[in-house]
Amino acid sequence: MAWYSFTPPGMSTPNPANPFHYTLEPLGPPSCLSNQHVCGLQADDDSGRPIITFDLLAEIAQALENRTPSVNVLLKS
């Protein structure tokens, strides 16, 4: 699995469920601080974009609700 930084375009509403709001991180997980917003995630790759499954969406939601990163979801302030 690959790591991705959450990088929503400046003019759009950030959407952690949108694979086009992520950038592939070839050197490993992005560095993140705090625990309030999605910073990055780990997922299978589809041409440089993460494959966001139902299970990964649930993991994102749980990480945000608990303000605690998980195995596949990193958070920042």
C-alpha distances in whole Angstrom, upper triangle without the diagonal:
4,7,10,14,16,19,21,24,27,29,27,26,23,21,18,17,18,15,17,18,14,14,11,11,11,12,10,11,14,17,19,22,24,22,24,21,18,17,13,10,6,5,5,7,11,13,11,11,9,10,12,13,16,15,13,16,18,16,16,20,20,19,21,24,24,23,21,17,15,12,10,13,15,18,21,25
4,7,10,13,15,18,21,24,26,24,24,21,19,16,16,16,13,15,15,11,10,7,7,7,9,7,8,11,15,16,20,22,21,22,20,16,14,11,8,5,6,6,6,10,11,9,9,8,10,12,14,17,16,13,16,18,16,16,20,21,19,21,24,24,22,20,17,15,12,10,12,13,16,19,23
4,7,10,13,15,18,21,24,22,22,18,17,14,15,15,12,14,13,9,9,6,5,7,8,6,5,8,11,13,16,18,18,19,16,13,11,7,6,4,7,9,9,12,13,10,10,8,11,12,15,18,16,13,15,18,15,14,18,19,16,18,21,21,20,18,14,13,11,9,9,10,13,15,19
4,6,9,12,15,17,20,18,18,15,14,11,13,12,10,11,9,6,5,4,5,8,10,8,7,7,11,12,15,17,17,17,14,11,9,5,5,6,8,10,9,12,12,9,8,7,11,11,15,17,17,13,15,17,15,13,17,18,16,17,21,21,19,18,14,14,13,10,10,10,12,14,17
4,6,9,12,15,17,16,16,13,13,10,13,12,11,11,8,5,5,7,7,10,11,10,8,6,9,9,13,15,15,15,12,9,6,4,7,9,11,14,13,15,15,12,10,10,14,13,17,19,19,15,16,18,16,14,17,18,16,16,20,20,18,17,14,15,15,12,10,9,10,11,14
4,6,10,12,15,13,12,9,9,7,10,10,9,9,6,5,7,9,10,14,15,14,11,9,11,11,13,15,14,13,9,7,5,5,8,11,12,15,15,16,16,13,11,11,13,13,16,18,18,14,14,17,15,12,15,17,14,14,17,19,16,16,14,15,16,13,10,9,10,10,13
4,6,9,12,11,11,8,10,9,12,10,10,9,5,5,6,10,11,15,16,16,14,11,13,13,15,17,17,15,12,10,8,9,11,14,15,17,16,17,17,13,12,12,16,15,19,21,21,17,17,20,19,15,18,20,18,17,20,22,19,20,17,19,20,16,14,13,13,12,14
4,6,8,7,8,5,7,8,11,9,10,8,4,7,9,13,15,18,20,19,17,15,17,16,18,19,18,16,12,11,10,11,13,16,17,19,18,18,18,15,13,13,16,15,19,20,21,18,17,20,19,16,17,20,19,17,20,22,20,21,19,21,22,18,16,15,15,14,15
4,6,6,8,8,10,12,14,11,12,9,7,9,11,15,17,20,22,22,20,18,19,19,20,22,21,19,16,14,14,15,17,20,20,22,20,19,19,16,14,16,19,18,22,23,25,21,20,23,23,19,21,24,22,20,24,26,23,25,23,24,25,22,20,19,18,17,18
4,6,8,9,12,14,16,14,15,13,10,13,14,18,19,23,24,24,22,19,20,19,20,22,21,19,16,16,15,17,19,22,23,25,24,23,22,20,18,20,22,21,25,26,27,24,22,25,25,21,22,25,24,21,24,26,24,26,24,26,27,24,22,20,19,18,17
4,7,9,12,15,17,14,16,13,12,15,16,20,22,26,27,27,25,23,24,22,24,24,24,21,18,18,18,19,22,25,25,27,25,24,24,21,20,21,23,22,25,26,28,25,23,26,26,23,23,27,25,23,25,28,26,28,27,28,30,27,24,23,21,20,20
4,6,9,12,13,11,13,11,9,13,15,19,21,25,27,26,24,22,23,22,23,23,22,19,16,16,16,18,19,22,23,24,23,22,22,20,18,19,20,19,22,23,25,22,20,23,23,19,20,23,22,20,23,25,23,25,24,26,27,24,21,21,20,19,19
4,6,10,11,10,13,12,10,13,16,20,22,25,27,26,23,21,22,20,21,21,20,16,13,13,15,16,18,21,22,24,23,23,23,21,18,18,20,18,20,21,23,20,17,20,20,17,17,20,20,17,19,22,20,22,22,23,25,22,19,19,17,17,17
4,7,9,8,11,10,7,10,13,17,19,22,24,22,20,18,19,17,18,18,16,14,10,10,11,13,14,18,18,21,20,20,21,19,16,16,17,15,18,18,20,17,15,17,17,14,14,17,16,14,17,19,17,19,18,20,22,19,16,15,14,14,14
4,5,6,9,9,7,10,13,16,18,22,24,22,19,18,20,18,19,19,17,14,11,9,12,12,13,16,16,18,18,18,19,17,14,13,14,12,14,15,16,14,11,14,15,11,12,15,15,13,15,18,17,18,17,18,20,17,14,15,14,15,16
4,6,8,9,7,8,12,14,16,20,21,19,16,15,17,15,17,17,15,13,9,7,9,9,9,12,13,15,16,16,18,16,12,11,12,9,12,12,13,10,8,11,11,8,9,13,12,10,14,16,15,16,14,15,16,13,10,11,11,13,15
4,6,9,8,10,13,15,18,21,23,20,18,18,20,19,21,20,18,16,13,10,13,12,11,13,12,14,15,15,17,15,12,10,10,7,9,10,11,9,7,10,11,9,10,13,13,13,15,18,17,18,16,16,17,14,12,14,14,17,18
4,5,6,8,11,14,17,20,22,20,19,18,21,20,22,22,20,18,15,12,13,12,12,14,13,14,14,13,14,13,9,9,10,8,11,12,14,12,10,14,15,12,14,17,17,16,19,21,20,21,19,19,19,16,14,16,16,18,20
4,5,6,9,10,14,16,19,18,16,16,19,19,22,23,21,20,16,13,13,11,10,12,10,11,10,9,11,9,6,6,7,7,10,13,15,12,11,15,15,13,15,18,18,17,20,22,21,21,19,18,18,14,14,15,17,18,21
4,5,8,10,14,16,19,19,18,17,20,20,22,24,22,21,17,14,14,13,13,14,13,14,12,11,11,9,7,8,10,11,14,17,18,15,15,18,18,16,18,21,20,20,23,25,23,24,21,21,21,17,16,17,18,19,21
4,7,10,13,16,19,18,16,14,17,16,19,20,19,17,13,11,11,10,11,14,14,15,14,14,14,11,9,10,12,11,15,17,18,15,14,17,17,14,16,19,18,17,20,22,20,21,19,19,20,16,14,15,15,16,17
4,7,9,13,15,14,12,11,14,14,17,19,18,17,14,10,9,8,9,11,11,13,11,12,12,9,7,7,11,11,14,17,18,14,14,17,16,14,17,19,17,17,20,22,20,20,17,17,17,14,12,13,14,15,17
4,6,9,12,12,11,10,14,15,18,20,20,20,16,13,11,9,10,11,12,13,11,12,11,7,7,9,12,13,17,20,20,17,17,20,19,17,20,22,20,20,23,24,22,22,19,19,18,15,14,14,15,16,19
4,6,9,9,10,10,13,15,19,21,21,21,18,15,12,10,10,10,10,11,9,10,10,6,7,8,12,13,17,20,20,17,18,21,19,17,21,23,20,21,25,25,23,22,19,19,17,14,14,14,16,17,21
4,6,6,7,7,11,13,17,20,20,21,18,15,12,9,10,10,11,12,11,14,13,9,10,11,14,16,19,22,21,18,20,22,20,18,22,23,20,21,25,25,23,21,18,18,16,14,14,13,15,16,20
4,6,8,10,13,16,20,23,23,24,22,18,15,13,13,11,13,13,11,14,13,10,12,13,16,18,21,24,23,20,22,25,22,21,25,26,23,25,28,28,26,24,20,20,18,16,16,16,19,20,23
4,7,8,11,14,18,21,22,24,22,19,15,13,13,12,14,15,14,17,17,14,15,15,19,20,23,26,25,21,24,26,23,22,26,26,23,25,28,27,25,23,19,19,17,16,16,15,18,19,22
4,7,9,12,16,19,19,21,19,16,13,10,10,9,12,13,13,17,17,14,15,14,17,18,20,23,21,18,21,22,19,19,22,23,20,21,25,24,22,20,16,15,13,12,13,12,15,16,20
4,6,9,12,15,15,17,15,13,10,7,8,8,11,14,14,17,18,15,15,13,16,17,19,21,20,16,18,20,17,16,19,19,16,18,21,20,18,16,12,12,11,10,10,8,11,13,16
4,6,10,13,14,15,13,11,7,6,9,10,13,16,16,19,19,15,15,14,18,18,20,23,21,18,19,21,18,16,19,20,16,17,21,20,17,16,13,14,13,12,11,8,10,10,14
4,7,10,12,14,13,12,8,9,11,13,17,19,20,23,23,19,19,18,21,21,23,25,23,20,21,22,19,17,20,20,16,17,20,19,16,15,12,14,14,13,12,9,9,9,12
4,7,8,10,10,9,6,8,11,14,17,20,21,24,24,21,20,18,21,20,22,24,22,19,19,20,17,15,17,17,14,14,17,16,13,12,10,13,14,13,11,7,6,5,8
4,7,9,10,10,8,11,14,17,20,24,24,27,28,24,23,22,24,23,25,26,24,21,21,22,19,16,18,18,14,14,17,15,12,11,10,14,16,16,13,9,7,5,6
4,6,8,10,10,13,15,18,21,25,26,29,30,26,25,23,25,23,25,25,23,20,20,20,17,15,16,16,12,11,14,12,9,9,9,13,16,16,13,9,6,4,5
4,6,8,9,12,13,16,19,23,25,27,29,25,23,21,23,20,22,22,20,17,17,17,14,12,13,12,8,8,10,9,5,6,7,11,14,14,10,8,5,5,6
4,7,9,12,14,17,20,24,25,27,28,25,23,21,22,20,21,21,20,17,16,16,14,11,11,12,9,6,9,9,6,8,9,13,16,15,12,10,6,5,5
4,6,9,12,15,18,21,22,24,25,22,19,18,19,17,19,19,18,15,14,15,13,10,10,12,9,7,10,11,8,10,10,13,15,14,10,8,5,5,6
4,6,8,12,14,17,18,20,21,18,16,14,16,14,16,16,16,12,12,13,11,8,10,11,8,7,11,12,10,10,9,11,13,11,7,6,4,6,8
4,7,11,14,17,17,19,20,17,15,14,16,15,18,19,18,14,14,16,14,11,13,14,11,11,15,15,12,12,10,12,13,11,8,5,5,5,9
4,7,10,13,14,16,17,14,12,10,13,12,15,17,16,12,13,15,12,10,13,14,12,12,16,16,14,13,10,11,11,8,6,5,7,9,12
4,6,10,11,14,16,13,11,8,10,10,12,14,13,9,11,13,10,9,12,13,11,12,16,16,15,13,10,9,9,5,4,6,9,12,15
4,7,9,12,14,12,11,8,9,9,11,14,12,9,12,14,11,11,15,15,13,15,18,18,17,15,12,10,8,5,7,9,12,15,19
4,6,9,12,11,9,5,6,7,9,12,11,8,11,13,12,12,15,16,15,17,20,20,20,18,15,13,11,7,9,12,15,18,22
4,7,10,10,8,6,5,8,9,13,12,11,13,16,15,15,18,20,19,21,23,24,24,22,18,16,14,11,13,16,19,22,25
4,6,6,6,5,6,9,12,15,15,13,15,18,17,17,20,22,21,23,26,26,25,24,21,19,17,13,15,17,20,23,26
4,6,5,6,6,10,12,16,17,15,16,20,19,19,22,24,23,24,27,29,28,27,23,22,20,16,18,20,22,25,28
4,6,8,10,13,16,19,20,18,20,23,22,21,25,27,26,27,30,31,30,29,25,24,22,19,20,21,24,26,29
4,7,10,12,16,19,20,17,18,22,21,19,23,25,23,24,28,29,27,26,23,22,20,17,17,18,21,22,25
4,7,9,12,16,17,14,15,18,18,16,19,22,21,21,24,26,24,24,21,20,18,15,15,17,19,20,23
4,6,9,13,13,10,12,15,14,13,16,18,18,18,22,23,22,21,18,16,15,11,12,14,17,19,22
4,6,10,11,9,10,14,13,13,16,18,18,19,22,23,23,22,19,17,16,12,13,16,18,21,24
4,7,8,6,7,10,10,10,12,15,15,16,18,20,20,19,17,15,14,11,11,14,16,19,22
4,5,5,6,9,10,10,12,14,15,17,18,20,21,20,18,15,15,12,13,16,18,22,24
4,5,5,6,9,10,11,12,14,15,16,18,20,19,18,15,16,13,14,17,19,22,24
4,5,5,6,9,10,11,12,14,15,16,18,17,15,12,12,11,12,15,17,21,24
4,5,5,6,9,10,10,12,14,15,16,15,13,10,10,8,8,12,14,18,20
4,5,5,6,9,10,11,12,14,15,15,13,12,13,10,10,13,14,17,19
4,5,5,6,9,10,10,12,14,13,13,11,13,11,11,14,15,18,20
4,5,5,6,9,10,10,12,10,9,7,9,8,7,11,12,15,18
4,6,5,6,9,10,10,10,9,8,10,8,6,9,9,13,15
4,6,5,6,9,10,10,11,11,13,12,10,12,11,14,16
4,5,5,6,8,8,9,9,12,11,10,12,11,15,16
4,6,5,6,5,5,6,10,10,7,8,8,11,13
4,6,5,7,8,10,13,12,9,10,8,10,11
4,6,8,10,12,15,15,12,13,11,13,14
4,5,8,10,14,14,12,12,11,13,13
4,7,10,13,14,11,10,8,9,10
4,6,10,11,9,8,7,10,11
4,7,8,6,5,6,9,12
4,5,5,7,9,12,15
4,6,8,11,15,18
4,7,10,14,17
4,7,10,14
4,7,11
4,7
4
